[in-house]
Amino acid sequence: MIAAERAAMSEFHDLAELALNSANQSWGNLGYWEQETSYSDANRALANILGQEARLKSDSRVFDAGFGCGDQLLLWLEHFDVAAVCGVNLSQSQTRRAKQILSEAGFGASAAAIGVGDATDPESWARAMQSSSIDCVLALDCVYHFPDRERFFRLAAGNLNHAGTISLTDFMLADDFDTAGWRAGPLALMLRLSKIKRSNLVIRKAYHRQLEAAGFAEIEMTDISSHVMPCFGAWLRAYRRQNPGRMSAQNWLKYRVTGWFLHWAYRNNILRYSVIRAVKKTGLAQITEENS
C-alpha cells in the first residue's frame, strides 16, 4: 500500500485512503459513524445520506463535483439507479481509478462521463457535461477544498435544469465563533496545513446567503456533526494499532492530526458539519463561460 502512496505523492488528493478501506473499496470522505465500525461502511453511509437528501431517482442526471476514486459514482448508479452521471475531480490518480472502477462495473461513457477538472472552472463543466442536461449537482465532502466555493455555487445554479437541485456536505463555522478569539489562531494553522481557504468557512447564515446569491432557494441544512467530527479520530487510533504497516508514517501523521483537529474543533464549538440541499430559483438564466 505504501508503494501506491508514493506513486501519487505529488498530488494532495491521492490514493492514500486506500489503506483505510476494506478490500476492494476506495472511499475517501470523513464518514458517518452512527452504527458503522469500518471506514468503508461509514463513508458509504455518508454518501447514502447525501443521495437520500438529494432525492435521487431513476431519471436523475447527476453532476458529481469531486467524485474521489469512484465508489460514490457506483452508489449513485447502482443503489440509487440514476439515469447518468458526469463530473470532475482535480486528482489524476483518483480519476484513473474511478474510470477503472466504472469500467469493471460495466458502465461506459454514456452512463458515466467523468474526467480531470476543476469544479470552479466553466470549461471543466462544459467538457464533463458534453452538452447534456443535469438536474442534480452533488458534492460529497469536498467543497471546503475548492478555491472559490461561491463560484462553484454560481456554476452549479447556471448549469442545472429548471428547478434542479444542489446537495452537498460541508463545514461551517459555529454560529458563535469569534474571529478575534483564542480559537482563530489554531484554526488558521490547521486550514493552511489542510489546504483549505479561510474564506470557505462562514457561519450558517452567511452560507445561506451565498446559496441565495448564487441563485438557489428552498435551502435546507441539517447538522450531522456529532456523527462525523469526533468519530473519525477515535476509529483511526484503533485501526492503526491493528494495522501498523498499512500506511507510511507521513500519512499516518496526516490522518492522526486530522482526527485530532476534528475532535478539537467539535469539542470547542468551532466547526460544524452539515448536509445541505437547495433548489435552483425559477427563471434563473443559464450561466455561460463568458458571463460566469
Order of alpha helices (4+ residues) and beta strands (2+ residues): alpha-alpha-beta-alpha-beta-alpha-beta-alpha-beta-alpha-beta-alpha-alpha-beta-alpha-alpha-beta
